[in-house]
Amino acid sequence: MKKHSLIFILLSLLFLSCKEEILKFSKINSNQNLGNGEWLDSSDTLNGISIRENKIAFFKKMVFNSEDIFKYHIIDSVYKVNETEENVVEYLLVEKNTDTLKFKIVKRDKKKIILKDSKETTKEYNFWR
Protein backbone atom coordinates (compact mmCIF):
# COMPACT_ATOMS: atom_id res chain seq x y z
CA MET A 1 0.00 0.00 0.00
CA LYS A 2 2.83 2.40 0.80
CA LYS A 3 4.40 1.83 -2.62
CA HIS A 4 1.16 2.85 -4.37
CA SER A 5 0.87 5.98 -2.23
CA LEU A 6 4.43 6.97 -3.04
CA ILE A 7 3.84 6.50 -6.78
CA PHE A 8 0.63 8.55 -6.56
CA ILE A 9 2.44 11.39 -4.77
CA LEU A 10 5.30 11.37 -7.30
CA LEU A 11 2.90 11.42 -10.25
CA SER A 12 0.89 14.25 -8.64
CA LEU A 13 4.05 16.32 -8.21
CA LEU A 14 5.03 15.64 -11.82
CA PHE A 15 1.66 16.85 -13.14
CA LEU A 16 1.69 19.91 -10.90
CA SER A 17 5.15 20.89 -12.10
CA CYS A 18 4.00 20.66 -15.75
CA LYS A 19 1.44 23.39 -15.21
CA GLU A 20 1.66 26.02 -17.97
CA GLU A 21 2.99 29.36 -16.80
CA ILE A 22 1.31 32.52 -18.09
CA LEU A 23 3.71 35.35 -18.78
CA LYS A 24 2.02 38.78 -18.56
CA PHE A 25 3.57 41.88 -20.13
CA SER A 26 2.79 45.09 -22.02
CA LYS A 27 3.91 46.26 -25.44
CA ILE A 28 3.24 49.13 -27.82
CA ASN A 29 0.18 48.47 -29.99
CA SER A 30 0.99 48.34 -33.70
CA ASN A 31 -1.99 50.66 -34.42
CA GLN A 32 -1.33 53.95 -32.59
CA ASN A 33 -4.12 55.76 -34.48
CA LEU A 34 -6.98 56.48 -32.08
CA GLY A 35 -8.84 58.39 -34.80
CA ASN A 36 -8.14 62.00 -35.81
CA GLY A 37 -10.92 64.50 -35.27
CA GLU A 38 -13.36 65.60 -32.62
CA TRP A 39 -15.23 63.05 -30.53
CA LEU A 40 -18.24 64.15 -28.48
CA ASP A 41 -19.13 62.72 -25.08
CA SER A 42 -22.37 60.76 -25.54
CA SER A 43 -23.77 62.06 -22.21
CA ASP A 44 -22.87 65.75 -22.79
CA THR A 45 -22.10 66.79 -26.37
CA LEU A 46 -20.40 70.03 -25.26
CA ASN A 47 -17.57 67.88 -23.84
CA GLY A 48 -15.28 65.47 -25.60
CA ILE A 49 -11.84 64.81 -26.98
CA SER A 50 -9.86 66.22 -29.88
CA ILE A 51 -7.25 63.97 -31.47
CA ARG A 52 -4.49 64.86 -33.93
CA GLU A 53 -1.79 62.29 -34.76
CA ASN A 54 -0.36 61.22 -31.37
CA LYS A 55 -1.86 64.10 -29.35
CA ILE A 56 -5.12 64.30 -27.43
CA ALA A 57 -7.00 67.11 -25.66
CA PHE A 58 -10.03 66.70 -23.43
CA PHE A 59 -12.36 69.67 -23.92
CA LYS A 60 -15.25 71.10 -21.89
CA LYS A 61 -17.94 73.37 -23.30
CA MET A 62 -16.23 72.99 -26.71
CA VAL A 63 -13.02 74.71 -25.47
CA PHE A 64 -9.49 73.62 -24.63
CA ASN A 65 -6.17 75.46 -24.33
CA SER A 66 -2.70 74.55 -25.58
CA GLU A 67 -1.73 73.35 -22.08
CA ASP A 68 -4.58 70.79 -22.32
CA ILE A 69 -2.88 68.96 -25.24
CA PHE A 70 -0.97 65.79 -24.33
CA LYS A 71 0.84 62.95 -26.11
CA TYR A 72 -0.75 59.54 -25.97
CA HIS A 73 0.26 55.93 -26.58
CA ILE A 74 -1.79 52.80 -27.02
CA ILE A 75 -0.43 49.80 -25.11
CA ASP A 76 -1.46 46.14 -25.30
CA SER A 77 -1.68 43.95 -22.21
CA VAL A 78 -0.42 40.59 -23.44
CA TYR A 79 -0.61 37.08 -21.98
CA LYS A 80 1.86 34.54 -23.33
CA VAL A 81 1.50 30.78 -22.82
CA ASN A 82 4.34 28.79 -24.37
CA GLU A 83 4.80 30.48 -27.77
CA THR A 84 1.22 31.76 -28.10
CA GLU A 85 0.61 35.48 -27.38
CA GLU A 86 -2.87 36.85 -26.77
CA ASN A 87 -3.67 40.57 -26.61
CA VAL A 88 -6.04 40.76 -23.66
CA VAL A 89 -6.72 44.50 -23.22
CA GLU A 90 -5.74 47.77 -24.89
CA TYR A 91 -4.85 50.79 -22.77
CA LEU A 92 -4.64 54.46 -23.63
CA LEU A 93 -1.78 56.20 -21.79
CA VAL A 94 -2.03 60.01 -21.73
CA GLU A 95 1.24 61.72 -20.74
CA LYS A 96 0.51 64.75 -18.60
CA ASN A 97 3.22 67.07 -17.28
CA THR A 98 3.28 65.58 -13.79
CA ASP A 99 1.80 62.10 -14.28
CA THR A 100 0.26 59.67 -16.74
CA LEU A 101 -3.44 58.90 -17.07
CA LYS A 102 -4.41 55.33 -17.95
CA PHE A 103 -7.68 54.35 -19.61
CA LYS A 104 -8.84 50.90 -20.61
CA ILE A 105 -9.99 50.96 -24.24
CA VAL A 106 -13.28 49.10 -24.22
CA LYS A 107 -13.97 49.85 -27.89
CA ARG A 108 -12.42 51.91 -30.67
CA ASP A 109 -13.50 52.13 -34.28
CA LYS A 110 -14.27 54.86 -36.85
CA LYS A 111 -17.50 55.90 -35.13
CA LYS A 112 -17.02 55.29 -31.39
CA ILE A 113 -14.41 55.27 -28.63
CA ILE A 114 -15.31 53.85 -25.22
CA LEU A 115 -12.83 54.42 -22.37
CA LYS A 116 -12.87 53.24 -18.76
CA ASP A 117 -10.79 55.11 -16.17
CA SER A 118 -9.14 53.80 -12.98
CA LYS A 119 -12.38 54.44 -11.02
CA GLU A 120 -14.23 52.16 -13.48
CA THR A 121 -16.13 55.16 -14.90
CA THR A 122 -16.98 54.56 -18.55
CA LYS A 123 -17.05 57.39 -21.10
CA GLU A 124 -18.40 56.94 -24.60
CA TYR A 125 -17.27 59.29 -27.37
CA ASN A 126 -18.91 59.44 -30.79
CA PHE A 127 -17.13 60.74 -33.88
CA TRP A 128 -18.29 64.23 -34.78
CA ARG A 129 -15.91 65.58 -37.39
Disulfide bonds with the S-S distance in Angstrom:
none
